[in-house]
């Protein structure tokens, strides 16, 4: 058995059974990275909405055999020896998109303004997306097996969830759905308020400097 390449590899992983596709993780990411306006295209984590009962988010996994690094023709990508976090040399990056195409996890993208490659950097160990997810669908894992296990479990339950939704619509039994929707809205509101409060506090500190 070979030893891990990195000392402490951890990456953001989603539980599709909990993810509602609300997009707050994208909002939290863009605020943390100092973007002037919220734009999901500038986020380093991306929400994929497949259906009312299956949503998930994608972020860099800091692979030990990172195909994006190998694919880059300009040698603009490298990784931290400590945890595998992707490092982008903006001076070398030409925005060719090869890294995006090479990634099997949808974890790297090009910034909509600069055209340079961007990826999750774990926010110095405390990812905003994990902190502010209203459904606690995101957390840090250390292996691909952990991430895939959650994904596969969600896929197994997809037919059951789809059937339940179909029955609810046919019988027009809206009360349980509306009750749950209200609870989710309250959780979303709480997280948004906390997120905006943090962003304002950060902005004030930067202004004082």
VEXDREN-2710 file (C-alpha; in Angstrom, 1 decimal):
% VEXDREN-2710
k/r/px/py/pz
1/UNK/0.0/0.0/0.0
2/UNK/1.5/3.3/-1.1
3/UNK/1.7/6.3/1.3
4/UNK/-0.5/9.3/0.7
5/UNK/1.2/12.0/-1.5
6/UNK/0.0/14.8/0.8
7/UNK/0.2/15.1/4.5
8/UNK/-3.3/16.2/5.1
9/UNK/-5.6/16.0/2.1
10/UNK/-9.2/17.3/2.8
11/UNK/-11.7/18.6/0.3
12/UNK/-15.3/19.9/0.3
13/UNK/-17.8/17.1/-0.3
14/UNK/-21.6/17.2/-0.7
15/UNK/-24.4/15.0/0.4
16/UNK/-26.9/15.1/-2.4
17/UNK/-29.6/13.7/0.0
18/UNK/-29.4/17.0/1.9
19/UNK/-28.5/19.5/-0.9
20/UNK/-31.5/21.6/-2.1
21/UNK/-29.6/23.5/-4.8
22/UNK/-30.1/26.8/-3.0
23/UNK/-26.8/28.3/-4.2
24/UNK/-25.8/29.9/-0.9
25/UNK/-22.4/28.0/-1.1
26/UNK/-21.7/29.9/-4.3
27/UNK/-22.7/33.2/-2.7
28/UNK/-20.5/32.5/0.3
29/UNK/-17.6/31.6/-1.9
30/UNK/-17.7/34.8/-4.0
31/UNK/-18.1/37.0/-0.9
32/UNK/-15.1/35.3/0.7
33/UNK/-12.9/35.8/-2.4
34/UNK/-13.7/39.5/-2.5
35/UNK/-15.8/39.6/-5.7
36/UNK/-17.5/42.9/-6.2
37/UNK/-20.9/41.3/-7.0
38/UNK/-22.3/37.8/-6.4
39/UNK/-22.0/35.8/-9.6
40/UNK/-22.2/31.9/-9.5
41/UNK/-19.8/31.8/-12.5
42/UNK/-17.1/33.3/-10.3
43/UNK/-17.6/30.8/-7.5
44/UNK/-15.1/28.1/-6.8
45/UNK/-17.8/25.7/-5.9
46/UNK/-20.6/25.1/-8.4
47/UNK/-24.2/23.9/-7.8
48/UNK/-25.7/21.4/-10.2
49/UNK/-29.5/21.2/-10.2
50/UNK/-30.6/18.0/-11.9
51/UNK/-34.2/17.8/-10.7
52/UNK/-36.4/18.8/-7.7
53/UNK/-35.1/15.7/-5.9
54/UNK/-31.4/15.6/-6.9
55/UNK/-29.0/18.5/-6.5
56/UNK/-25.3/18.6/-5.7
57/UNK/-22.3/20.8/-5.6
58/UNK/-18.8/20.3/-7.1
59/UNK/-15.5/21.6/-5.9
60/UNK/-11.8/20.7/-6.3
61/UNK/-10.7/17.5/-4.7
62/UNK/-7.0/18.1/-4.6
63/UNK/-6.3/14.8/-6.4
64/UNK/-3.1/13.0/-5.7
65/UNK/-2.8/12.4/-9.5
66/UNK/-4.2/15.8/-10.5
67/UNK/-5.0/15.5/-14.2
68/UNK/-5.5/19.3/-14.5
69/UNK/-1.9/19.8/-13.5
70/UNK/-0.6/17.3/-16.0
71/UNK/-2.8/18.7/-18.8
72/UNK/-1.7/22.4/-18.4
73/UNK/0.6/23.2/-21.4
74/UNK/2.0/26.3/-19.6
75/UNK/2.9/24.6/-16.3
76/UNK/0.7/27.2/-14.6
77/UNK/-0.7/24.7/-12.1
78/UNK/1.0/23.1/-9.1
79/UNK/-0.1/21.8/-5.7
80/UNK/0.7/22.5/-2.1
81/UNK/3.0/19.7/-0.7
82/UNK/1.1/20.0/2.6
83/UNK/-2.5/19.4/1.5
84/UNK/-2.7/19.3/-2.2
85/UNK/-4.5/22.6/-2.6
86/UNK/-4.2/23.7/-6.2
87/UNK/-1.9/26.7/-6.9
88/UNK/-2.4/28.8/-10.0
89/UNK/0.3/31.0/-11.5
90/UNK/-1.7/33.8/-13.0
91/UNK/1.3/35.0/-15.0
92/UNK/1.6/31.6/-16.8
93/UNK/-2.1/30.7/-17.1
94/UNK/-3.4/31.5/-20.6
95/UNK/-7.0/30.5/-20.0
96/UNK/-6.8/27.6/-22.5
97/UNK/-9.4/25.5/-20.7
98/UNK/-7.4/22.3/-20.9
99/UNK/-7.4/21.9/-17.1
100/UNK/-11.2/22.3/-17.0
101/UNK/-11.6/19.6/-19.7
102/UNK/-9.1/17.3/-17.9
103/UNK/-10.8/17.4/-14.5
104/UNK/-13.0/14.4/-13.9
105/UNK/-14.8/16.1/-10.9
106/UNK/-15.8/19.5/-12.3
107/UNK/-13.6/21.1/-9.7
108/UNK/-11.7/23.7/-11.7
109/UNK/-13.1/26.6/-13.8
110/UNK/-12.1/29.8/-15.5
111/UNK/-12.9/33.2/-13.9
112/UNK/-15.5/35.0/-16.0
113/UNK/-13.5/38.3/-15.9
114/UNK/-9.8/37.3/-15.8
115/UNK/-10.0/34.1/-17.8
116/UNK/-7.6/32.5/-15.4
117/UNK/-8.1/29.1/-13.8
118/UNK/-9.6/29.2/-10.3
119/UNK/-10.4/26.4/-7.8
120/UNK/-11.3/25.9/-4.2
121/UNK/-8.5/26.8/-1.7
122/UNK/-10.4/25.8/1.4
123/UNK/-10.5/29.3/2.7
124/UNK/-7.4/28.7/4.9
125/UNK/-9.0/25.6/6.4
126/UNK/-12.5/26.9/7.2
127/UNK/-14.5/27.0/4.0
128/UNK/-17.3/29.5/3.9
129/UNK/-19.5/27.2/1.8
130/UNK/-19.4/24.6/4.6
131/UNK/-20.0/27.1/7.3
132/UNK/-23.1/28.7/5.7
133/UNK/-24.8/25.7/4.0
134/UNK/-28.4/25.9/5.5
135/UNK/-28.9/22.2/5.1
136/UNK/-25.4/21.1/6.4
137/UNK/-25.0/19.3/3.1
138/UNK/-21.3/20.1/2.8
139/UNK/-18.4/19.0/4.9
140/UNK/-14.7/18.1/4.6
141/UNK/-13.7/14.5/3.7
142/UNK/-10.2/13.1/3.0
143/UNK/-10.8/10.4/0.4
144/UNK/-12.6/10.0/-2.9
145/UNK/-14.2/6.9/-1.5
146/UNK/-16.0/8.9/1.2
147/UNK/-17.3/11.4/-1.4
148/UNK/-18.5/8.7/-3.8
149/UNK/-20.2/6.7/-1.1
150/UNK/-22.5/9.6/-0.3
151/UNK/-23.2/10.2/-3.9
152/UNK/-24.0/6.6/-4.6
153/UNK/-26.3/6.4/-1.6
154/UNK/-28.2/9.4/-3.0
155/UNK/-28.5/7.8/-6.4
156/UNK/-29.9/4.6/-4.8
157/UNK/-32.7/6.6/-3.1
158/UNK/-33.5/8.7/-6.2
159/UNK/-36.3/6.4/-7.5
160/UNK/-38.0/6.4/-4.1
161/UNK/-37.8/10.2/-3.8
162/UNK/-39.1/10.6/-7.3
163/UNK/-42.1/8.3/-6.7
164/UNK/-42.8/10.2/-3.4
165/UNK/-42.8/13.5/-5.2
166/UNK/-45.1/12.1/-8.0
167/UNK/-47.6/10.8/-5.4
168/UNK/-47.6/14.2/-3.6
169/UNK/-48.3/16.1/-6.8
170/UNK/-51.0/13.7/-7.9
171/UNK/-52.8/13.7/-4.6
172/UNK/-52.2/17.5/-4.1
173/UNK/-51.1/16.8/-0.6
174/UNK/-49.3/20.2/-0.4
175/UNK/-49.2/20.7/3.4
176/UNK/-46.1/18.6/4.2
177/UNK/-44.2/20.2/1.3
178/UNK/-45.2/23.7/2.3
179/UNK/-44.3/23.1/5.9
180/UNK/-40.8/21.8/4.9
181/UNK/-40.4/24.6/2.4
182/UNK/-41.1/27.2/5.2
183/UNK/-38.6/25.5/7.5
184/UNK/-36.0/25.6/4.7
185/UNK/-36.7/29.2/4.0
186/UNK/-36.1/30.1/7.6
187/UNK/-32.8/28.2/7.6
188/UNK/-31.8/30.0/4.4
189/UNK/-32.7/33.4/5.8
190/UNK/-30.7/32.8/9.0
191/UNK/-27.6/31.7/7.0
192/UNK/-27.9/34.7/4.6
193/UNK/-28.2/37.1/7.5
194/UNK/-25.1/35.6/9.2
195/UNK/-23.2/35.6/5.9
196/UNK/-24.0/39.2/5.1
197/UNK/-23.1/40.2/8.6
198/UNK/-19.7/38.5/8.3
199/UNK/-19.1/40.2/4.9
200/UNK/-19.9/43.6/6.3
201/UNK/-17.6/43.1/9.3
202/UNK/-14.8/42.0/6.9
203/UNK/-15.4/45.1/4.7
204/UNK/-15.2/47.4/7.7
205/UNK/-11.9/45.9/8.9
206/UNK/-10.4/46.3/5.4
207/UNK/-11.7/50.0/5.2
208/UNK/-9.9/50.8/8.5
209/UNK/-6.7/49.4/7.2
END
